[in-house]
């Protein structure tokens, strides 16, 4: 089982924009419901490989895509 990180966003529009950016950049991601023990305004989030979390964060910040949190799945 690969180690994963989750990225929470304020709206579904932010999630969809980030998903497209990640796909274009070759960062593998999955769109999933926000885990029950977390909260999010939009209810969906992206799951990525923990190995790609730094690249994902850098890309989101470079493209000015707002996100609420990026955390390791086992820390939540």
PDB file of N, CA, C and O in Angstrom:
ATOM      1  N   UNK A   1       0.839  -1.188   0.000  1.00  0.00           N
ATOM      2  CA  UNK A   1       0.000   0.000   0.000  1.00  0.00           C
ATOM      3  C   UNK A   1       0.880   1.246   0.000  1.00  0.00           C
ATOM      4  O   UNK A   1       1.771   1.384   0.838  1.00  0.00           O
ATOM      5  N   UNK A   2       0.633   2.128  -0.920  1.00  0.00           N
ATOM      6  CA  UNK A   2       1.451   3.329  -1.013  1.00  0.00           C
ATOM      7  C   UNK A   2       0.989   4.364   0.000  1.00  0.00           C
ATOM      8  O   UNK A   2      -0.192   4.432   0.342  1.00  0.00           O
ATOM      9  N   UNK A   3       1.916   5.157   0.468  1.00  0.00           N
ATOM     10  CA  UNK A   3       1.596   6.221   1.399  1.00  0.00           C
ATOM     11  C   UNK A   3       0.976   7.365   0.620  1.00  0.00           C
ATOM     12  O   UNK A   3       1.448   7.727  -0.458  1.00  0.00           O
ATOM     13  N   UNK A   4      -0.089   7.933   1.178  1.00  0.00           N
ATOM     14  CA  UNK A   4      -0.836   8.951   0.456  1.00  0.00           C
ATOM     15  C   UNK A   4      -1.017  10.213   1.281  1.00  0.00           C
ATOM     16  O   UNK A   4      -0.930  10.197   2.508  1.00  0.00           O
ATOM     17  N   UNK A   5      -1.268  11.293   0.582  1.00  0.00           N
ATOM     18  CA  UNK A   5      -1.610  12.569   1.189  1.00  0.00           C
ATOM     19  C   UNK A   5      -2.942  13.015   0.619  1.00  0.00           C
ATOM     20  O   UNK A   5      -3.322  12.629  -0.486  1.00  0.00           O
ATOM     21  N   UNK A   6      -3.642  13.829   1.383  1.00  0.00           N
ATOM     22  CA  UNK A   6      -4.924  14.368   0.948  1.00  0.00           C
ATOM     23  C   UNK A   6      -4.809  15.889   0.894  1.00  0.00           C
ATOM     24  O   UNK A   6      -4.149  16.513   1.725  1.00  0.00           O
ATOM     25  N   UNK A   7      -5.473  16.468  -0.110  1.00  0.00           N
ATOM     26  CA  UNK A   7      -5.498  17.922  -0.245  1.00  0.00           C
ATOM     27  C   UNK A   7      -6.957  18.369  -0.175  1.00  0.00           C
ATOM     28  O   UNK A   7      -7.792  17.930  -0.966  1.00  0.00           O
ATOM     29  N   UNK A   8      -7.247  19.246   0.781  1.00  0.00           N
ATOM     30  CA  UNK A   8      -8.593  19.792   0.944  1.00  0.00           C
ATOM     31  C   UNK A   8      -8.672  21.171   0.313  1.00  0.00           C
ATOM     32  O   UNK A   8      -7.724  21.952   0.384  1.00  0.00           O
ATOM     33  N   UNK A   9      -9.798  21.461  -0.299  1.00  0.00           N
ATOM     34  CA  UNK A   9     -10.006  22.722  -1.003  1.00  0.00           C
ATOM     35  C   UNK A   9     -11.273  23.406  -0.494  1.00  0.00           C
ATOM     36  O   UNK A   9     -12.166  22.748   0.039  1.00  0.00           O
ATOM     37  N   UNK A  10     -11.348  24.738  -0.660  1.00  0.00           N
ATOM     38  CA  UNK A  10     -12.530  25.457  -0.177  1.00  0.00           C
ATOM     39  C   UNK A  10     -13.780  25.251  -1.030  1.00  0.00           C
ATOM     40  O   UNK A  10     -14.897  25.346  -0.521  1.00  0.00           O
ATOM     41  N   UNK A  11     -13.603  24.970  -2.319  1.00  0.00           N
ATOM     42  CA  UNK A  11     -14.759  24.777  -3.203  1.00  0.00           C
ATOM     43  C   UNK A  11     -14.473  23.670  -4.209  1.00  0.00           C
ATOM     44  O   UNK A  11     -13.320  23.307  -4.441  1.00  0.00           O
ATOM     45  N   UNK A  12     -15.533  23.143  -4.798  1.00  0.00           N
ATOM     46  CA  UNK A  12     -15.354  22.113  -5.824  1.00  0.00           C
ATOM     47  C   UNK A  12     -14.662  22.680  -7.065  1.00  0.00           C
ATOM     48  O   UNK A  12     -13.964  21.946  -7.765  1.00  0.00           O
ATOM     49  N   UNK A  13     -14.841  23.958  -7.345  1.00  0.00           N
ATOM     50  CA  UNK A  13     -14.146  24.577  -8.482  1.00  0.00           C
ATOM     51  C   UNK A  13     -12.634  24.530  -8.286  1.00  0.00           C
ATOM     52  O   UNK A  13     -11.892  24.294  -9.239  1.00  0.00           O
ATOM     53  N   UNK A  14     -12.176  24.751  -7.060  1.00  0.00           N
ATOM     54  CA  UNK A  14     -10.737  24.669  -6.769  1.00  0.00           C
ATOM     55  C   UNK A  14     -10.232  23.242  -6.962  1.00  0.00           C
ATOM     56  O   UNK A  14      -9.139  23.033  -7.488  1.00  0.00           O
ATOM     57  N   UNK A  15     -11.027  22.262  -6.535  1.00  0.00           N
ATOM     58  CA  UNK A  15     -10.646  20.856  -6.687  1.00  0.00           C
ATOM     59  C   UNK A  15     -10.492  20.507  -8.162  1.00  0.00           C
ATOM     60  O   UNK A  15      -9.495  19.908  -8.567  1.00  0.00           O
ATOM     61  N   UNK A  16     -11.475  20.880  -8.952  1.00  0.00           N
ATOM     62  CA  UNK A  16     -11.445  20.556 -10.381  1.00  0.00           C
ATOM     63  C   UNK A  16     -10.282  21.251 -11.091  1.00  0.00           C
ATOM     64  O   UNK A  16      -9.648  20.663 -11.967  1.00  0.00           O
ATOM     65  N   UNK A  17     -10.004  22.484 -10.720  1.00  0.00           N
ATOM     66  CA  UNK A  17      -8.879  23.214 -11.316  1.00  0.00           C
ATOM     67  C   UNK A  17      -7.560  22.512 -10.955  1.00  0.00           C
ATOM     68  O   UNK A  17      -6.702  22.310 -11.815  1.00  0.00           O
ATOM     69  N   UNK A  18      -7.411  22.145  -9.684  1.00  0.00           N
ATOM     70  CA  UNK A  18      -6.190  21.457  -9.246  1.00  0.00           C
ATOM     71  C   UNK A  18      -6.042  20.101  -9.932  1.00  0.00           C
ATOM     72  O   UNK A  18      -4.941  19.723 -10.332  1.00  0.00           O
ATOM     73  N   UNK A  19      -7.148  19.371 -10.066  1.00  0.00           N
ATOM     74  CA  UNK A  19      -7.097  18.068 -10.731  1.00  0.00           C
ATOM     75  C   UNK A  19      -6.574  18.211 -12.159  1.00  0.00           C
ATOM     76  O   UNK A  19      -5.746  17.415 -12.601  1.00  0.00           O
ATOM     77  N   UNK A  20      -7.052  19.215 -12.874  1.00  0.00           N
ATOM     78  CA  UNK A  20      -6.584  19.445 -14.248  1.00  0.00           C
ATOM     79  C   UNK A  20      -5.101  19.809 -14.259  1.00  0.00           C
ATOM     80  O   UNK A  20      -4.342  19.289 -15.077  1.00  0.00           O
ATOM     81  N   UNK A  21      -4.686  20.693 -13.362  1.00  0.00           N
ATOM     82  CA  UNK A  21      -3.269  21.065 -13.285  1.00  0.00           C
ATOM     83  C   UNK A  21      -2.398  19.851 -12.997  1.00  0.00           C
ATOM     84  O   UNK A  21      -1.350  19.678 -13.618  1.00  0.00           O
ATOM     85  N   UNK A  22      -2.822  19.013 -12.065  1.00  0.00           N
ATOM     86  CA  UNK A  22      -2.045  17.825 -11.721  1.00  0.00           C
ATOM     87  C   UNK A  22      -1.958  16.873 -12.906  1.00  0.00           C
ATOM     88  O   UNK A  22      -0.883  16.355 -13.207  1.00  0.00           O
ATOM     89  N   UNK A  23      -3.070  16.642 -13.573  1.00  0.00           N
ATOM     90  CA  UNK A  23      -3.059  15.755 -14.744  1.00  0.00           C
ATOM     91  C   UNK A  23      -2.130  16.290 -15.820  1.00  0.00           C
ATOM     92  O   UNK A  23      -1.368  15.527 -16.415  1.00  0.00           O
ATOM     93  N   UNK A  24      -2.183  17.583 -16.076  1.00  0.00           N
ATOM     94  CA  UNK A  24      -1.314  18.201 -17.088  1.00  0.00           C
ATOM     95  C   UNK A  24       0.165  18.104 -16.695  1.00  0.00           C
ATOM     96  O   UNK A  24       1.034  18.003 -17.561  1.00  0.00           O
ATOM     97  N   UNK A  25       0.447  18.134 -15.379  1.00  0.00           N
ATOM     98  CA  UNK A  25       1.826  18.089 -14.885  1.00  0.00           C
ATOM     99  C   UNK A  25       2.320  16.667 -14.637  1.00  0.00           C
ATOM    100  O   UNK A  25       3.477  16.470 -14.266  1.00  0.00           O
ATOM    101  N   UNK A  26       1.454  15.679 -14.839  1.00  0.00           N
ATOM    102  CA  UNK A  26       1.854  14.294 -14.621  1.00  0.00           C
ATOM    103  C   UNK A  26       1.834  13.860 -13.164  1.00  0.00           C
ATOM    104  O   UNK A  26       2.466  12.866 -12.806  1.00  0.00           O
ATOM    105  N   UNK A  27       1.115  14.595 -12.317  1.00  0.00           N
ATOM    106  CA  UNK A  27       0.963  14.222 -10.911  1.00  0.00           C
ATOM    107  C   UNK A  27      -0.314  13.402 -10.791  1.00  0.00           C
ATOM    108  O   UNK A  27      -1.412  13.896 -11.049  1.00  0.00           O
ATOM    109  N   UNK A  28      -0.158  12.162 -10.401  1.00  0.00           N
ATOM    110  CA  UNK A  28      -1.302  11.268 -10.289  1.00  0.00           C
ATOM    111  C   UNK A  28      -2.169  11.671  -9.096  1.00  0.00           C
ATOM    112  O   UNK A  28      -1.664  11.916  -8.000  1.00  0.00           O
ATOM    113  N   UNK A  29      -3.484  11.735  -9.328  1.00  0.00           N
ATOM    114  CA  UNK A  29      -4.399  12.108  -8.250  1.00  0.00           C
ATOM    115  C   UNK A  29      -5.738  11.407  -8.435  1.00  0.00           C
ATOM    116  O   UNK A  29      -6.097  10.984  -9.534  1.00  0.00           O
ATOM    117  N   UNK A  30      -6.473  11.298  -7.314  1.00  0.00           N
ATOM    118  CA  UNK A  30      -7.814  10.732  -7.347  1.00  0.00           C
ATOM    119  C   UNK A  30      -8.749  11.697  -6.645  1.00  0.00           C
ATOM    120  O   UNK A  30      -8.428  12.232  -5.584  1.00  0.00           O
ATOM    121  N   UNK A  31      -9.896  11.911  -7.242  1.00  0.00           N
ATOM    122  CA  UNK A  31     -10.947  12.727  -6.659  1.00  0.00           C
ATOM    123  C   UNK A  31     -11.789  11.823  -5.765  1.00  0.00           C
ATOM    124  O   UNK A  31     -12.339  10.830  -6.240  1.00  0.00           O
ATOM    125  N   UNK A  32     -11.897  12.154  -4.472  1.00  0.00           N
ATOM    126  CA  UNK A  32     -12.623  11.316  -3.521  1.00  0.00           C
ATOM    127  C   UNK A  32     -13.422  12.191  -2.556  1.00  0.00           C
ATOM    128  O   UNK A  32     -13.126  13.376  -2.398  1.00  0.00           O
ATOM    129  N   UNK A  33     -14.436  11.606  -1.910  1.00  0.00           N
ATOM    130  CA  UNK A  33     -15.135  12.353  -0.853  1.00  0.00           C
ATOM    131  C   UNK A  33     -14.162  12.638   0.299  1.00  0.00           C
ATOM    132  O   UNK A  33     -13.255  11.850   0.566  1.00  0.00           O
ATOM    133  N   UNK A  34     -14.362  13.755   0.965  1.00  0.00           N
ATOM    134  CA  UNK A  34     -13.512  14.081   2.110  1.00  0.00           C
ATOM    135  C   UNK A  34     -13.726  13.009   3.186  1.00  0.00           C
ATOM    136  O   UNK A  34     -14.867  12.689   3.518  1.00  0.00           O
ATOM    137  N   UNK A  35     -12.644  12.458   3.728  1.00  0.00           N
ATOM    138  CA  UNK A  35     -12.791  11.466   4.797  1.00  0.00           C
ATOM    139  C   UNK A  35     -13.688  11.988   5.924  1.00  0.00           C
ATOM    140  O   UNK A  35     -13.655  13.173   6.256  1.00  0.00           O
ATOM    141  N   UNK A  36     -14.465  11.116   6.490  1.00  0.00           N
ATOM    142  CA  UNK A  36     -15.480  11.460   7.483  1.00  0.00           C
ATOM    143  C   UNK A  36     -14.932  12.275   8.654  1.00  0.00           C
ATOM    144  O   UNK A  36     -15.616  13.165   9.159  1.00  0.00           O
ATOM    145  N   UNK A  37     -13.716  11.984   9.086  1.00  0.00           N
ATOM    146  CA  UNK A  37     -13.154  12.655  10.251  1.00  0.00           C
ATOM    147  C   UNK A  37     -12.537  14.024   9.933  1.00  0.00           C
ATOM    148  O   UNK A  37     -11.999  14.689  10.819  1.00  0.00           O
ATOM    149  N   UNK A  38     -12.617  14.434   8.679  1.00  0.00           N
ATOM    150  CA  UNK A  38     -12.130  15.758   8.279  1.00  0.00           C
ATOM    151  C   UNK A  38     -13.309  16.620   7.892  1.00  0.00           C
ATOM    152  O   UNK A  38     -14.401  16.116   7.630  1.00  0.00           O
ATOM    153  N   UNK A  39     -13.088  17.914   7.858  1.00  0.00           N
ATOM    154  CA  UNK A  39     -14.154  18.796   7.386  1.00  0.00           C
ATOM    155  C   UNK A  39     -13.664  19.574   6.186  1.00  0.00           C
ATOM    156  O   UNK A  39     -12.474  19.863   6.066  1.00  0.00           O
ATOM    157  N   UNK A  40     -14.569  19.907   5.309  1.00  0.00           N
ATOM    158  CA  UNK A  40     -14.265  20.692   4.120  1.00  0.00           C
ATOM    159  C   UNK A  40     -15.545  21.352   3.654  1.00  0.00           C
ATOM    160  O   UNK A  40     -16.630  20.789   3.791  1.00  0.00           O
ATOM    161  N   UNK A  41     -15.416  22.541   3.105  1.00  0.00           N
ATOM    162  CA  UNK A  41     -16.587  23.257   2.627  1.00  0.00           C
ATOM    163  C   UNK A  41     -17.221  22.593   1.414  1.00  0.00           C
ATOM    164  O   UNK A  41     -18.431  22.707   1.217  1.00  0.00           O
ATOM    165  N   UNK A  42     -16.433  21.905   0.600  1.00  0.00           N
ATOM    166  CA  UNK A  42     -16.991  21.392  -0.654  1.00  0.00           C
ATOM    167  C   UNK A  42     -17.285  19.892  -0.635  1.00  0.00           C
ATOM    168  O   UNK A  42     -18.028  19.416  -1.493  1.00  0.00           O
ATOM    169  N   UNK A  43     -16.732  19.133   0.310  1.00  0.00           N
ATOM    170  CA  UNK A  43     -17.052  17.723   0.428  1.00  0.00           C
ATOM    171  C   UNK A  43     -16.231  16.776  -0.428  1.00  0.00           C
ATOM    172  O   UNK A  43     -16.346  15.560  -0.271  1.00  0.00           O
ATOM    173  N   UNK A  44     -15.396  17.300  -1.339  1.00  0.00           N
ATOM    174  CA  UNK A  44     -14.525  16.437  -2.138  1.00  0.00           C
ATOM    175  C   UNK A  44     -13.087  16.921  -1.993  1.00  0.00           C
ATOM    176  O   UNK A  44     -12.832  18.088  -1.694  1.00  0.00           O
ATOM    177  N   UNK A  45     -12.162  16.005  -2.210  1.00  0.00           N
ATOM    178  CA  UNK A  45     -10.747  16.336  -2.076  1.00  0.00           C
ATOM    179  C   UNK A  45      -9.945  15.518  -3.082  1.00  0.00           C
ATOM    180  O   UNK A  45     -10.493  14.680  -3.798  1.00  0.00           O
ATOM    181  N   UNK A  46      -8.661  15.772  -3.123  1.00  0.00           N
ATOM    182  CA  UNK A  46      -7.764  15.003  -3.986  1.00  0.00           C
ATOM    183  C   UNK A  46      -6.814  14.188  -3.118  1.00  0.00           C
ATOM    184  O   UNK A  46      -6.294  14.673  -2.113  1.00  0.00           O
ATOM    185  N   UNK A  47      -6.601  12.958  -3.520  1.00  0.00           N
ATOM    186  CA  UNK A  47      -5.616  12.091  -2.873  1.00  0.00           C
ATOM    187  C   UNK A  47      -4.463  11.923  -3.849  1.00  0.00           C
ATOM    188  O   UNK A  47      -4.665  11.627  -5.027  1.00  0.00           O
ATOM    189  N   UNK A  48      -3.248  12.116  -3.341  1.00  0.00           N
ATOM    190  CA  UNK A  48      -2.039  11.989  -4.156  1.00  0.00           C
ATOM    191  C   UNK A  48      -1.033  11.113  -3.425  1.00  0.00           C
ATOM    192  O   UNK A  48      -1.175  10.851  -2.231  1.00  0.00           O
ATOM    193  N   UNK A  49      -0.037  10.672  -4.134  1.00  0.00           N
ATOM    194  CA  UNK A  49       1.065   9.951  -3.524  1.00  0.00           C
ATOM    195  C   UNK A  49       1.835  10.920  -2.628  1.00  0.00           C
ATOM    196  O   UNK A  49       2.080  12.067  -3.004  1.00  0.00           O
ATOM    197  N   UNK A  50       2.209  10.451  -1.452  1.00  0.00           N
ATOM    198  CA  UNK A  50       2.984  11.293  -0.539  1.00  0.00           C
ATOM    199  C   UNK A  50       4.280  11.762  -1.193  1.00  0.00           C
ATOM    200  O   UNK A  50       4.758  12.860  -0.906  1.00  0.00           O
ATOM    201  N   UNK A  51       4.847  10.944  -2.064  1.00  0.00           N
ATOM    202  CA  UNK A  51       6.086  11.310  -2.751  1.00  0.00           C
ATOM    203  C   UNK A  51       5.903  12.536  -3.644  1.00  0.00           C
ATOM    204  O   UNK A  51       6.864  13.253  -3.922  1.00  0.00           O
ATOM    205  N   UNK A  52       4.672  12.778  -4.093  1.00  0.00           N
ATOM    206  CA  UNK A  52       4.414  13.907  -4.985  1.00  0.00           C
ATOM    207  C   UNK A  52       3.836  15.124  -4.261  1.00  0.00           C
ATOM    208  O   UNK A  52       3.478  16.111  -4.904  1.00  0.00           O
ATOM    209  N   UNK A  53       3.741  15.064  -2.936  1.00  0.00           N
ATOM    210  CA  UNK A  53       3.096  16.154  -2.207  1.00  0.00           C
ATOM    211  C   UNK A  53       3.852  17.472  -2.324  1.00  0.00           C
ATOM    212  O   UNK A  53       3.225  18.527  -2.419  1.00  0.00           O
ATOM    213  N   UNK A  54       5.166  17.440  -2.320  1.00  0.00           N
ATOM    214  CA  UNK A  54       5.928  18.688  -2.461  1.00  0.00           C
ATOM    215  C   UNK A  54       5.704  19.289  -3.842  1.00  0.00           C
ATOM    216  O   UNK A  54       5.475  20.493  -3.959  1.00  0.00           O
ATOM    217  N   UNK A  55       5.768  18.466  -4.897  1.00  0.00           N
ATOM    218  CA  UNK A  55       5.524  18.955  -6.255  1.00  0.00           C
ATOM    219  C   UNK A  55       4.111  19.520  -6.383  1.00  0.00           C
ATOM    220  O   UNK A  55       3.902  20.542  -7.036  1.00  0.00           O
ATOM    221  N   UNK A  56       3.143  18.850  -5.755  1.00  0.00           N
ATOM    222  CA  UNK A  56       1.755  19.316  -5.814  1.00  0.00           C
ATOM    223  C   UNK A  56       1.612  20.670  -5.131  1.00  0.00           C
ATOM    224  O   UNK A  56       0.983  21.579  -5.673  1.00  0.00           O
ATOM    225  N   UNK A  57       2.191  20.805  -3.951  1.00  0.00           N
ATOM    226  CA  UNK A  57       2.117  22.074  -3.216  1.00  0.00           C
ATOM    227  C   UNK A  57       2.774  23.205  -4.007  1.00  0.00           C
ATOM    228  O   UNK A  57       2.219  24.300  -4.108  1.00  0.00           O
ATOM    229  N   UNK A  58       3.940  22.943  -4.560  1.00  0.00           N
ATOM    230  CA  UNK A  58       4.639  23.962  -5.349  1.00  0.00           C
ATOM    231  C   UNK A  58       3.792  24.388  -6.551  1.00  0.00           C
ATOM    232  O   UNK A  58       3.688  25.578  -6.848  1.00  0.00           O
ATOM    233  N   UNK A  59       3.190  23.421  -7.238  1.00  0.00           N
ATOM    234  CA  UNK A  59       2.357  23.726  -8.397  1.00  0.00           C
ATOM    235  C   UNK A  59       1.129  24.546  -7.997  1.00  0.00           C
ATOM    236  O   UNK A  59       0.805  25.532  -8.659  1.00  0.00           O
ATOM    237  N   UNK A  60       0.449  24.152  -6.930  1.00  0.00           N
ATOM    238  CA  UNK A  60      -0.732  24.898  -6.490  1.00  0.00           C
ATOM    239  C   UNK A  60      -0.376  26.337  -6.134  1.00  0.00           C
ATOM    240  O   UNK A  60      -1.091  27.270  -6.498  1.00  0.00           O
ATOM    241  N   UNK A  61       0.725  26.508  -5.429  1.00  0.00           N
ATOM    242  CA  UNK A  61       1.136  27.856  -5.038  1.00  0.00           C
ATOM    243  C   UNK A  61       1.588  28.674  -6.243  1.00  0.00           C
ATOM    244  O   UNK A  61       1.291  29.866  -6.319  1.00  0.00           O
ATOM    245  N   UNK A  62       2.298  28.060  -7.183  1.00  0.00           N
ATOM    246  CA  UNK A  62       2.744  28.771  -8.381  1.00  0.00           C
ATOM    247  C   UNK A  62       1.571  29.224  -9.248  1.00  0.00           C
ATOM    248  O   UNK A  62       1.621  30.276  -9.885  1.00  0.00           O
ATOM    249  N   UNK A  63       0.514  28.408  -9.259  1.00  0.00           N
ATOM    250  CA  UNK A  63      -0.667  28.724 -10.078  1.00  0.00           C
ATOM    251  C   UNK A  63      -1.748  29.458  -9.278  1.00  0.00           C
ATOM    252  O   UNK A  63      -2.844  29.700  -9.783  1.00  0.00           O
ATOM    253  N   UNK A  64      -1.432  29.809  -8.030  1.00  0.00           N
ATOM    254  CA  UNK A  64      -2.342  30.569  -7.163  1.00  0.00           C
ATOM    255  C   UNK A  64      -3.686  29.869  -6.965  1.00  0.00           C
ATOM    256  O   UNK A  64      -4.741  30.502  -6.987  1.00  0.00           O
ATOM    257  N   UNK A  65      -3.627  28.544  -6.772  1.00  0.00           N
ATOM    258  CA  UNK A  65      -4.828  27.770  -6.501  1.00  0.00           C
ATOM    259  C   UNK A  65      -4.946  27.631  -4.986  1.00  0.00           C
ATOM    260  O   UNK A  65      -4.070  27.059  -4.338  1.00  0.00           O
ATOM    261  N   UNK A  66      -6.023  28.152  -4.433  1.00  0.00           N
ATOM    262  CA  UNK A  66      -6.244  28.107  -2.995  1.00  0.00           C
ATOM    263  C   UNK A  66      -6.557  26.680  -2.550  1.00  0.00           C
ATOM    264  O   UNK A  66      -7.328  25.970  -3.197  1.00  0.00           O
ATOM    265  N   UNK A  67      -5.951  26.275  -1.444  1.00  0.00           N
ATOM    266  CA  UNK A  67      -6.281  24.990  -0.832  1.00  0.00           C
ATOM    267  C   UNK A  67      -6.274  25.178   0.683  1.00  0.00           C
ATOM    268  O   UNK A  67      -5.588  26.053   1.211  1.00  0.00           O
ATOM    269  N   UNK A  68      -7.054  24.341   1.370  1.00  0.00           N
ATOM    270  CA  UNK A  68      -7.180  24.488   2.823  1.00  0.00           C
ATOM    271  C   UNK A  68      -6.095  23.727   3.588  1.00  0.00           C
ATOM    272  O   UNK A  68      -5.585  24.218   4.595  1.00  0.00           O
ATOM    273  N   UNK A  69      -5.744  22.534   3.116  1.00  0.00           N
ATOM    274  CA  UNK A  69      -4.759  21.720   3.828  1.00  0.00           C
ATOM    275  C   UNK A  69      -4.203  20.656   2.903  1.00  0.00           C
ATOM    276  O   UNK A  69      -4.872  20.191   1.981  1.00  0.00           O
ATOM    277  N   UNK A  70      -2.954  20.282   3.175  1.00  0.00           N
ATOM    278  CA  UNK A  70      -2.313  19.143   2.518  1.00  0.00           C
ATOM    279  C   UNK A  70      -1.685  18.351   3.645  1.00  0.00           C
ATOM    280  O   UNK A  70      -0.775  18.836   4.317  1.00  0.00           O
ATOM    281  N   UNK A  71      -2.163  17.134   3.858  1.00  0.00           N
ATOM    282  CA  UNK A  71      -1.690  16.346   4.994  1.00  0.00           C
ATOM    283  C   UNK A  71      -1.554  14.881   4.638  1.00  0.00           C
ATOM    284  O   UNK A  71      -2.224  14.380   3.735  1.00  0.00           O
ATOM    285  N   UNK A  72      -0.675  14.201   5.361  1.00  0.00           N
ATOM    286  CA  UNK A  72      -0.511  12.766   5.188  1.00  0.00           C
ATOM    287  C   UNK A  72      -1.757  12.058   5.696  1.00  0.00           C
ATOM    288  O   UNK A  72      -2.313  12.443   6.724  1.00  0.00           O
ATOM    289  N   UNK A  73      -2.203  11.024   4.982  1.00  0.00           N
ATOM    290  CA  UNK A  73      -3.411  10.300   5.348  1.00  0.00           C
ATOM    291  C   UNK A  73      -3.287   9.668   6.735  1.00  0.00           C
ATOM    292  O   UNK A  73      -4.271   9.659   7.476  1.00  0.00           O
ATOM    293  N   UNK A  74      -2.127   9.142   7.117  1.00  0.00           N
ATOM    294  CA  UNK A  74      -1.983   8.461   8.403  1.00  0.00           C
ATOM    295  C   UNK A  74      -1.901   9.429   9.576  1.00  0.00           C
ATOM    296  O   UNK A  74      -1.923   9.005  10.731  1.00  0.00           O
ATOM    297  N   UNK A  75      -1.806  10.730   9.289  1.00  0.00           N
ATOM    298  CA  UNK A  75      -1.746  11.724  10.355  1.00  0.00           C
ATOM    299  C   UNK A  75      -3.125  12.266  10.701  1.00  0.00           C
ATOM    300  O   UNK A  75      -3.258  13.119  11.579  1.00  0.00           O
ATOM    301  N   UNK A  76      -4.149  11.774  10.013  1.00  0.00           N
ATOM    302  CA  UNK A  76      -5.475  12.322  10.212  1.00  0.00           C
ATOM    303  C   UNK A  76      -6.367  11.350  10.931  1.00  0.00           C
ATOM    304  O   UNK A  76      -7.533  11.654  11.185  1.00  0.00           O
TER     305      UNK A  76
END
